[in-house]
Each structure stands twice: as C-alpha cells, then as structure tokens.
Amino acid sequence: METTKVRASIVITGLVQGIFFRATAKEIAATHSIKGWIKNLSTGRVECTVEGLKTGVEEFVRWCHQGPKGAAVKDVKVEWKQYSGEFKEFVVIYP
C-alpha cells in the first residue's frame, strides 16, 4: 500500500475558467483524500497546491490535463515539493 506523501504546485492554462474547473477539482480531490487549495488567476489560468498520497496526487495531476467537460486544457505545469501537512481540507479560494 502506498504511504509516500507528496506536494504539488500546479498551474493550468487554457479554457479553464467559467466551466466548473475549481468545483470539479474539489470533487476529484475528495475522491483521492487530497488537501490543499485552488483558485482562478487574473491571467485566465487556474493555480492549485495539493498534498496527499503520491498515487492520489498523481491521479489529480492527470485529471488536470483534461479538466471537466467544457475545458480545453493547453498546458499543465507541475512543481513537485516536499510534503508539509499544513492543509486540513481542500478549499476553493474565491477572489
């Protein structure tokens, strides 16, 4: 059983705002017991930082490459970092 915990900072580019990307990401995060946050950027991109078991975070990153129905993801940048355990839940940050 996987026990390695990781952290990933992710920036998603494309048609990713106004199509329930953040709300669906919260559902995907819950499915994989992922904690962290997600928000829209003024540039039209979506940014998130997530933590959890490596397999779950990898699944979340894979999902980010497609997004929800209606999304047109052009690019996903992922920066892997050391797990910190600072998050208690997954939250959507609204402007």
DSSP file (Angstrom, degrees, kcal/mol; ACC not computed):
  #  RESIDUE AA STRUCTURE BP1 BP2  ACC     N-H-->O    O-->H-N    N-H-->O    O-->H-N    TCO  KAPPA ALPHA  PHI   PSI    X-CA   Y-CA   Z-CA
    1    1 A M              0   0    0      0, 0.0     2,-0.2     0, 0.0     0, 0.0   0.000 360.0 360.0 360.0 136.4    0.0    0.0    0.0
    2    2 A E        +     0   0    0      1,-0.1    51,-0.1    51,-0.0     3,-0.0  -0.433 360.0 161.0 -66.3 130.3    1.3    3.5   -1.0
    3    3 A T        +     0   0    0     -2,-0.2     2,-0.3     2,-0.0    -1,-0.1   0.404  34.6 115.0-128.2  -4.5    2.4    5.6    2.0
    4    4 A T        -     0   0    0     49,-0.0    50,-3.2     1,-0.0     2,-0.4  -0.545  51.5-154.5 -73.1 127.9    4.5    8.2    0.4
    5    5 A K  E     +A   53   0A   0     -2,-0.3    78,-0.5    48,-0.3     2,-0.3  -0.849  16.5 177.9-105.8 141.5    3.1   11.7    0.7
    6    6 A V  E     -A   52   0A   0     46,-2.9    46,-1.9    -2,-0.4     2,-0.4  -0.856  21.6-139.9-136.5 168.8    3.8   14.5   -1.7
    7    7 A R  E     -AB  51  81A   0     74,-1.3    74,-2.8    -2,-0.3     2,-0.4  -0.988  16.8-171.8-130.4 140.5    3.0   18.1   -2.5
    8    8 A A  E     -AB  50  80A   0     42,-2.5    42,-2.6    -2,-0.4     2,-0.5  -0.997  14.5-155.6-136.3 132.8    2.5   19.6   -6.0
    9    9 A S  E     -AB  49  79A   0     70,-2.5    70,-2.7    -2,-0.4     2,-0.4  -0.938  26.7-171.5-102.6 127.1    2.0   23.2   -7.1
   10   10 A I  E     -AB  48  78A   0     38,-3.4    38,-2.6    -2,-0.5     2,-0.4  -0.950  20.6-170.0-129.0 137.7    0.1   23.2  -10.4
   11   11 A V  E     -AB  47  77A   0     66,-2.1    66,-2.6    -2,-0.4     2,-0.5  -0.993  13.2-161.2-126.2 123.9   -0.8   25.9  -12.9
   12   12 A I  E     -AB  46  76A   0     34,-3.2    34,-2.2    -2,-0.4     2,-0.3  -0.901   5.4-165.5-110.5 130.0   -3.3   25.0  -15.6
   13   13 A T  E     + B   0  75A   0     62,-2.9    61,-3.2    -2,-0.5    62,-1.6  -0.868  44.5  50.9-115.7 146.4   -3.5   27.0  -18.8
   14   14 A G  E    S- B   0  73A   0     -2,-0.3     2,-1.5    59,-0.3    59,-0.2  -0.923 108.0 -18.0 133.4-156.1   -6.3   27.1  -21.5
   15   15 A L  E    S+ B   0  72A   0     57,-2.0    57,-1.6    -2,-0.3    30,-0.1  -0.699  86.5 130.6 -83.7  89.2  -10.1   27.4  -21.3
   16   16 A V        +     0   0    0     -2,-1.5     2,-0.4    28,-0.5     5,-0.2   0.295  42.6  79.4-130.1   5.9  -10.2   26.6  -17.6
   17   17 A Q  S    S+     0   0    0     -3,-0.2    29,-0.0     1,-0.2    28,-0.0  -0.933  91.3  21.5-118.2 144.9  -12.3   29.3  -16.0
   18   18 A G  S    S+     0   0    0     -2,-0.4    -1,-0.2     1,-0.0    -3,-0.0   0.631 100.7  88.7  81.0  13.9  -16.1   29.6  -16.1
   19   19 A I  S    S-     0   0    0     -3,-0.2    52,-0.1    49,-0.0    -2,-0.1   0.028 108.6 -95.9-132.0  26.2  -16.6   25.8  -16.7
   20   20 A F  S  > S+     0   0    0     50,-0.1     4,-2.3     3,-0.1     5,-0.2   0.771  75.0 144.3  66.0  29.4  -16.6   24.5  -13.1
   21   21 A F  H  > S+     0   0    0     -5,-0.2     4,-2.4     2,-0.2     5,-0.2   0.950  73.1  43.5 -61.3 -49.1  -12.9   23.6  -13.1
   22   22 A R  H  > S+     0   0    0      2,-0.2     4,-1.9     1,-0.2    -1,-0.2   0.915 114.7  48.6 -66.2 -43.1  -12.5   24.5   -9.4
   23   23 A A  H  > S+     0   0    0      1,-0.2     4,-1.4     2,-0.2    -1,-0.2   0.910 114.6  45.5 -63.6 -42.3  -15.7   22.9   -8.2
   24   24 A T  H  X S+     0   0    0     -4,-2.3     4,-2.5     1,-0.2    -1,-0.2   0.881 108.8  56.4 -69.2 -37.2  -14.9   19.6  -10.1
   25   25 A A  H  X S+     0   0    0     -4,-2.4     4,-2.8    -5,-0.2    -1,-0.2   0.883 103.9  54.4 -60.0 -37.8  -11.3   19.7   -8.8
   26   26 A K  H  X S+     0   0    0     -4,-1.9     4,-2.1     2,-0.2    -1,-0.2   0.898 108.8  48.2 -63.4 -39.5  -12.7   19.8   -5.3
   27   27 A E  H  X S+     0   0    0     -4,-1.4     4,-2.0     2,-0.2    -2,-0.2   0.916 112.6  47.9 -65.1 -43.7  -14.7   16.7   -6.1
   28   28 A I  H  X S+     0   0    0     -4,-2.5     4,-1.3     1,-0.2    -2,-0.2   0.909 110.7  52.1 -63.6 -41.9  -11.7   14.9   -7.6
   29   29 A A  H  <>S+     0   0    0     -4,-2.8     5,-2.9     1,-0.2     3,-0.4   0.913 108.4  50.6 -60.7 -43.0   -9.6   16.0   -4.5
   30   30 A A  H ><5S+     0   0    0     -4,-2.1     3,-1.2     1,-0.2    -1,-0.2   0.893 105.3  57.0 -62.8 -39.3  -12.2   14.5   -2.2
   31   31 A T  H 3<5S+     0   0    0     -4,-2.0    -1,-0.2     1,-0.2    -2,-0.2   0.833 116.1  36.0 -58.9 -33.3  -12.1   11.2   -4.1
   32   32 A H  T 3<5S-     0   0    0     -4,-1.3    21,-0.3    -3,-0.4    -1,-0.2   0.207 111.6-114.6-108.3  14.0   -8.4   10.9   -3.5
   33   33 A S  T < 5 +     0   0    0     -3,-1.2     2,-0.4    -4,-0.2    -3,-0.2   0.879  59.2 163.6  55.0  41.5   -8.3   12.4    0.0
   34   34 A I      < -     0   0    0     -5,-2.9     2,-0.3    -6,-0.1    18,-0.2  -0.734  22.8-159.5 -94.7 139.1   -6.2   15.3   -1.2
   35   35 A K  E     +C   51   0A   0     16,-2.4    16,-2.8    -2,-0.4     2,-0.3  -0.799  42.1  73.2-112.0 156.6   -5.9   18.5    0.8
   36   36 A G  E     -Cd  50  90A   0     53,-2.4    55,-2.2    -2,-0.3     2,-0.3  -0.996  67.2 -76.3 145.1-147.7   -4.9   22.0   -0.4
   37   37 A W  E     -Cd  49  91A   0     12,-2.2    12,-1.7    -2,-0.3     2,-0.3  -0.968  21.6-160.1-151.4 163.1   -6.4   24.8   -2.4
   38   38 A I  E     +Cd  48  92A   0     53,-1.6    55,-3.1    -2,-0.3     2,-0.3  -0.991  16.3 168.3-146.6 144.2   -7.4   26.0   -5.9
   39   39 A K  E     -Cd  47  93A   0      8,-2.6     8,-2.8    -2,-0.3     2,-0.3  -0.992  34.3-109.1-153.0 157.0   -8.0   29.5   -7.3
   40   40 A N  E     -C   46   0A   0     53,-0.6     2,-0.3    -2,-0.3     6,-0.2  -0.636  32.2-142.1 -81.2 145.8   -8.5   31.4  -10.6
   41   41 A L    >   -     0   0    0      4,-3.0     3,-1.9    -2,-0.3    -1,-0.0  -0.789  21.3-118.2-104.9 154.7   -5.7   33.7  -11.6
   42   42 A S  T 3  S+     0   0    0     -2,-0.3    -1,-0.1     1,-0.3     4,-0.1   0.663 112.1  67.2 -64.8 -15.1   -6.3   37.1  -13.3
   43   43 A T  T 3  S-     0   0    0      2,-0.1    -1,-0.3     1,-0.0     3,-0.1   0.474 121.5-103.3 -83.1  -3.3   -4.4   35.8  -16.3
   44   44 A G  S <  S+     0   0    0     -3,-1.9   -28,-0.5     1,-0.4   -30,-0.1   0.395  87.2 115.5  93.8  -2.6   -7.2   33.2  -17.1
   45   45 A R        -     0   0    0    -32,-0.1    -4,-3.0   -30,-0.1     2,-0.4  -0.439  61.5-128.4 -91.7 170.8   -5.2   30.3  -15.6
   46   46 A V  E     -AC  12  40A   0    -34,-2.2   -34,-3.2    -6,-0.2     2,-0.4  -0.973  21.3-165.7-119.9 137.6   -6.0   28.2  -12.6
   47   47 A E  E     +AC  11  39A   0     -8,-2.8    -8,-2.6    -2,-0.4     2,-0.3  -0.950  11.8 167.0-123.3 142.7   -3.5   27.6   -9.8
   48   48 A C  E     -AC  10  38A   0    -38,-2.6   -38,-3.4    -2,-0.4     2,-0.4  -0.995  24.2-153.9-150.3 155.9   -3.6   25.0   -7.1
   49   49 A T  E     -AC   9  37A   0    -12,-1.7   -12,-2.2    -2,-0.3     2,-0.3  -0.998  25.7-179.9-128.2 126.9   -1.4   23.4   -4.4
   50   50 A V  E     -AC   8  36A   0    -42,-2.6   -42,-2.5    -2,-0.4     2,-0.3  -0.926  12.3-169.7-131.3 151.6   -2.3   19.9   -3.3
   51   51 A E  E     +AC   7  35A   0    -16,-2.8   -16,-2.4    -2,-0.3     2,-0.3  -0.981  31.7  94.7-137.2 150.7   -0.9   17.4   -0.8
   52   52 A G  E    S-A    6   0A   0    -46,-1.9   -46,-2.9    -2,-0.3   -18,-0.1  -0.977  73.6 -18.3 163.3-166.7   -1.7   13.7   -0.2
   53   53 A L  E  >  -A    5   0A   0    -21,-0.3     4,-2.5    -2,-0.3     3,-0.4  -0.390  64.6-117.9 -63.3 142.9   -0.6   10.2   -1.0
   54   54 A K  H  > S+     0   0    0    -50,-3.2     4,-2.6     1,-0.2     5,-0.2   0.871 112.7  51.4 -52.5 -44.7    1.6   10.1   -4.1
   55   55 A T  H  > S+     0   0    0    -51,-0.3     4,-1.9     1,-0.2    -1,-0.2   0.905 111.9  46.8 -63.3 -40.9   -0.8    7.9   -6.1
   56   56 A G  H  > S+     0   0    0     -3,-0.4     4,-2.2     2,-0.2    -2,-0.2   0.909 112.8  48.2 -66.9 -43.1   -3.8   10.3   -5.3
   57   57 A V  H  X S+     0   0    0     -4,-2.5     4,-2.5     1,-0.2    -2,-0.2   0.893 110.1  52.8 -65.8 -39.0   -1.8   13.4   -6.2
   58   58 A E  H  X S+     0   0    0     -4,-2.6     4,-2.2    -5,-0.3    -1,-0.2   0.899 109.3  49.4 -62.7 -39.2   -0.6   11.8   -9.4
   59   59 A E  H  X S+     0   0    0     -4,-1.9     4,-2.3     2,-0.2    -2,-0.2   0.902 110.2  51.2 -64.2 -40.9   -4.3   11.0  -10.3
   60   60 A F  H  X S+     0   0    0     -4,-2.2     4,-2.1     2,-0.2    -2,-0.2   0.918 109.8  49.4 -61.6 -44.6   -5.3   14.6   -9.6
   61   61 A V  H  X S+     0   0    0     -4,-2.5     4,-1.0     2,-0.2    -2,-0.2   0.904 109.5  52.0 -62.2 -41.8   -2.5   15.9  -11.8
   62   62 A R  H >< S+     0   0    0     -4,-2.2     3,-0.8     1,-0.2     4,-0.4   0.917 108.8  50.8 -59.8 -42.9   -3.6   13.5  -14.6
   63   63 A W  H >X S+     0   0    0     -4,-2.3     4,-3.7     1,-0.2     3,-1.9   0.890 101.4  62.3 -61.5 -39.0   -7.2   14.9  -14.2
   64   64 A C  H 3< S+     0   0    0     -4,-2.1    -1,-0.2     1,-0.3    -2,-0.2   0.789  93.5  64.4 -58.1 -28.0   -5.8   18.5  -14.5
   65   65 A H  T << S+     0   0    0     -4,-1.0    -1,-0.3    -3,-0.8    -2,-0.2   0.692 120.2  20.8 -70.6 -17.7   -4.6   17.6  -18.0
   66   66 A Q  T <4 S-     0   0    0     -3,-1.9     7,-0.4    -4,-0.4    -2,-0.2   0.706  90.9-172.5-115.4 -38.7   -8.2   17.1  -19.2
   67   67 A G     <  -     0   0    0     -4,-3.7     3,-0.1    -5,-0.1    -2,-0.1  -0.160  42.3 -36.8  70.7-171.3  -10.3   19.0  -16.6
   68   68 A P  S >  S-     0   0    0      0, 0.0     3,-2.2     0, 0.0   -47,-0.1  -0.235  84.0 -66.3 -78.9 172.3  -14.1   18.9  -16.5
   69   69 A K  T 3  S+     0   0    0      1,-0.3     3,-0.1   -49,-0.1    -2,-0.0  -0.357 126.1  31.6 -56.2 134.8  -16.4   18.7  -19.5
   70   70 A G  T 3  S+     0   0    0      1,-0.4    -1,-0.3    -3,-0.1     2,-0.2   0.205  91.7 121.3  98.1 -15.0  -16.1   22.0  -21.4
   71   71 A A    <   -     0   0    0     -3,-2.2    -1,-0.4    -5,-0.1     2,-0.3  -0.495  45.0-164.0 -80.0 151.8  -12.4   22.6  -20.5
   72   72 A A  E     -B   15   0A   0    -57,-1.6   -57,-2.0    -2,-0.2     2,-0.3  -0.727  15.1-164.4-132.8  82.6   -9.8   23.0  -23.2
   73   73 A V  E     +B   14   0A   0     -7,-0.4   -59,-0.3    -2,-0.3     3,-0.1  -0.530  16.0 174.0 -74.5 127.0   -6.5   22.5  -21.2
   74   74 A K  E     +     0   0A   0    -61,-3.2     2,-0.3     1,-0.3   -60,-0.2   0.752  64.8   3.9-100.6 -33.2   -3.5   23.7  -23.2
   75   75 A D  E     -B   13   0A   0    -62,-1.6   -62,-2.9     2,-0.0     2,-0.4  -0.995  50.5-163.1-156.1 146.3   -0.7   23.2  -20.6
   76   76 A V  E     -B   12   0A   0     -2,-0.3     2,-0.5   -64,-0.2   -64,-0.2  -0.971   9.9-165.1-133.2 117.7   -0.2   22.0  -17.1
   77   77 A K  E     -B   11   0A   0    -66,-2.6   -66,-2.1    -2,-0.4     2,-0.5  -0.904   9.5-170.8-103.0 127.7    2.9   23.0  -15.2
   78   78 A V  E     -B   10   0A   0     -2,-0.5     2,-0.6   -68,-0.2   -68,-0.2  -0.974  11.2-169.6-122.9 129.1    3.7   20.9  -12.1
   79   79 A E  E     -B    9   0A   0    -70,-2.7   -70,-2.5    -2,-0.5     2,-0.3  -0.965  17.6-146.1-117.2 113.9    6.3   21.6   -9.5
   80   80 A W  E     +B    8   0A   0     -2,-0.6     2,-0.2   -72,-0.2   -72,-0.2  -0.624  25.9 173.2 -81.6 134.3    6.8   18.8   -7.0
   81   81 A K  E     -B    7   0A   0    -74,-2.8   -74,-1.3    -2,-0.3     2,-0.3  -0.782  38.5 -76.6-133.2 174.7    7.7   19.8   -3.5
   82   82 A Q        -     0   0    0     -2,-0.2   -76,-0.1   -76,-0.2     2,-0.0  -0.580  53.0-107.1 -77.3 136.1    8.2   18.3   -0.1
   83   83 A Y        +     0   0    0    -78,-0.5   -76,-0.1    -2,-0.3    -1,-0.1  -0.358  37.8 176.6 -60.4 136.5    5.0   17.3    1.8
   84   84 A S        -     0   0    0    -78,-0.1    -1,-0.1    -2,-0.0   -77,-0.0   0.654  29.6-139.0-116.6 -25.6    4.3   19.7    4.7
   85   85 A G        +     0   0    0    -50,-0.1    -2,-0.1     1,-0.1   -34,-0.0   0.691  59.2 132.6  73.5  18.0    0.9   18.5    6.1
   86   86 A E        +     0   0    0    -51,-0.1     2,-0.3     2,-0.0   -50,-0.1   0.691  46.3  83.0 -77.3 -17.7   -0.2   22.1    6.5
   87   87 A F        -     0   0    0      1,-0.1     3,-0.1   -52,-0.1   -52,-0.1  -0.683  47.8-175.8 -95.3 140.7   -3.7   21.7    4.9
   88   88 A K  S    S-     0   0    0     -2,-0.3     2,-0.3     1,-0.2    -1,-0.1   0.611  73.9  -3.8-101.7 -19.2   -6.7   20.3    6.8
   89   89 A E  S    S-     0   0    0    -53,-0.1   -53,-2.4     2,-0.0     2,-0.5  -0.910  77.5 -92.4-157.6 178.5   -9.1   20.3    3.8
   90   90 A F  E     -d   36   0A   0    -55,-0.3     2,-0.3    -2,-0.3   -53,-0.2  -0.940  47.4-175.4-106.4 124.2   -9.3   21.2    0.1
   91   91 A V  E     -d   37   0A   0    -55,-2.2   -53,-1.6    -2,-0.5     2,-0.6  -0.906  26.9-134.2-124.7 148.8  -10.7   24.7   -0.4
   92   92 A V  E     -d   38   0A   0     -2,-0.3     2,-0.6   -55,-0.2   -53,-0.2  -0.886  24.5-146.1 -94.8 124.3  -11.7   26.8   -3.4
   93   93 A I  E     -d   39   0A   0    -55,-3.1   -53,-0.6    -2,-0.6   -71,-0.0  -0.831  12.7-159.2 -95.4 123.6  -10.4   30.3   -3.0
   94   94 A Y              0   0    0     -2,-0.6   -55,-0.0   -55,-0.1    -2,-0.0  -0.786 360.0 360.0-101.6 145.5  -12.7   32.9   -4.4
   95   95 A P              0   0    0      0, 0.0    -1,-0.1     0, 0.0    -2,-0.0   0.516 360.0 360.0 -63.9 360.0  -11.4   36.4   -5.4
